[in-house]
Amino acid sequence: MKAVPKVNKEGLYLEDALVDDTFSGVVPFYSNMQQGILDVLTTTENVTQPEGEVPNDSESTISGYIIGIPVIPGLFRPRFDLEAWNAYEAGVSAAQDSFQQAMSKWQALPEEQRGDMPVLESPAQPTLWIEGLTPEEIEALTRPQPIEPDEMDRLGSEMVTRELEALELRQQNEAQGAQIVGLELRLLSLENS
C-alpha cells in the first residue's frame, strides 16, 4: 500500500488516500462512493474513467480525483493541473496511435526494405503540481507575525515597571527631604537671628 494525494474538482490537495502499490494515473472519486468501490478503483493499474462517466448510481457526482503522481515539495497549497494532465494524456495517446500506425507500416514492408524500427516518442510529462495560492496569499502567510510575550516576559516587564516606579518615588522622597532640610535650616536661621 502507498499514500497518494486526493484532490477536489479544482485540483486542490485535500488529503492522502491509501491505494495499492501499482496504482498510477488519475481516477475520479464520487460523492457517495462506497469504500468497496474505492478499493476496486485503487487496485487497478492505470485506471482511467472518462469525465462525465459515473458509476451505476444516478445520484453520484464527481467530488474529486485520486492522483497517482506525488506532490512536489515546497508548495504552500498544492494544486494538480487537471487541464495539463488531460493534454498530456491526449499527447501520449496520439503518440501511441502514431507509433502503432508506423509500426504496422514497418511490419508490412519486406525485411529488406524496412530500415530502422519505429520508436515510440511520448511527450515529456509537464509539471502537474502547481501552487494553489496567489503571491499575495503566500506573502500574508510568510510575513513575520508579531511575537506575543510569554508569561516570563510579561512578569519581567512588570517587574522593571515597578522598579522604575520605586526609583521615581525615591527621587521624589529625596527632593522632598531636601526641601524639608532647607526649610528647617531657614527656621533655625530665623530663630538664631
N, C-alpha and C positions, 0 to 999 in steps of 0.2 A: 504494500500500500504506500501511496505517496500523497502529499498535500499539494493541491493545485488551487489557483485563485478562482474565486467565484465573483462575477461582476453583475451589475444591474443592466437594464436595457441600454443605458447611455455608455456603458463600458467602465463605470467607476467601480473600483475594488470594494467588495463587501466583506468577504471572509475567505478562509481556506476551506476546501472540501477534500475529504479523503477519497481517493479513487485507486483503481488497480494500477500497478506499475507500468502497464503497457499503454495506458491512456495518453492520447495526444490529440491535438486539434481543438476545435471549438464546438461545444454542444449546448443547445438551449436547455434551460430548465423552466418548468411551468409552475403557475401559481398554486395549483392544488396537486402537484406531483407527489405521489406516494414514495416512501423511501425505497420500496422494492423496484419501482421504475427507475429511480436514480441509480440503484446498484446495477441494473441491466445496462443503462446507458454508459456508465463509467467503466464497465468491464470489457467493452468492445473497443478494439483498437481503431483509431481514426474514424470514429463515428461522426457523420455529419448529417444534419437534417435540414432540408431547405427551410428558410424562414417562411413563416405562414403555415407550415405543415404542423399540425398539432396532434397530440395523442387522441385516442378514441373519444375521450370525454369532451363533449362540445363546449363545456364551460371553462376549459383550460386556456390560459393565455401565457405568452412568454413573459417570464419575470426577470430573466437574465440569462447569463451564459456561464458555463464551466469552461475554463481556459486551460489547455494543456501546455502553455508556454509560461515559464517562470517570470515573475515580476522583476524588472530591473531595479537594483538597489539605488537608494538616493532620491527617490521620488517622494514628495510630501503626500500627495493623494494620487496614487496610480490610476491611470485610465487606459483601458485597452482600446485601441483604434480599430473598431469593427469594420469601418469602411476600407481601411488599408488591408485588413485581413481578407475581406471579400475580394478586393482587387488582386491580392497576392494569390488567393485560391484560383481565381479566374485565369491568371497568368500561368500558374502551374498546370491547370487543366488544358489550356491552349498549347503549352509546350509539350505535354504528353500526347495530345492529339497529333500535333505536327510530327513528333518523333515516331508515333505509330504509323503515320502515313509514309514517312521517309523510310522506315524500316520495311514496310510492306513492299514499297517500290524497289528497295535494295535487294530484298529476298527474291523478288520476281525476276531480277536480272540473272543471266547466266553467270556462273562463277568467274569467268574470265573478264567480264565487264563490270563487276561490282565496285571495285575500288575500296576505299575505306568505309568501314561500317559507320552508320549514323550514330551520333552521340546525343543523348538527352541533355538539353541545355535549359534547365529550370531557372526562373528569375531568382535573384537574390532576395532572401526574406528581409523585408523592411523592418525598421524599429517599430514594434507594435505597441509597446508600453510607453505612454507619454504622460506628461504632468497634467493632472486634472485641476490644478489651482491656477488662478491668474497670478501674474507677478505682484500685483497689489496685495493679494491674499497671502502670498509667501512672505512678502515684506512685513505684513502685520504679524505673522506667526514668528518670524525670526527677529523682530525688533526686541531689544533688551527690555525686559519687564522691570519695573521698579521693585527693588528688594524690600520686602516688609521685614521690619526688625523682629527678631525673636524675643522671648521673654528676658533673656540675659541682657540684650542690647537695650531694651526698654528700661529695665531696672537700673542699668548703668547710667543711662541718660538722666533718669530721675534723680539718681544719687548726685551726679555732677550739678544738676539744677539746684538741689538742696544745699550743696556745699557752697555754691555761688551766692545763694540767698544768705547763708550763715556768714560768709565773708563780708557781704554788704552790711549786715546787721552789726558786725564787729566794727567795721569802719564808722558806721553811724554812732555807735557807742563811744568810740574813741573821740570823735568830733564833739559829741555832746559832753563827754568828760572834760575835754579841753576847754569848752565854753564854761562849764561849771567851775573849773580851776581858775579861769580868767576872772569870773565874777567874784569868786572868793578872794582872789588877790586884790581886786578893786575894793571889796568891802573892808579888807584888812588895811589897805592903804588909807581908806576914808576914816576908819576908826583910829588909826595912828595919827592922823592929822588933826 
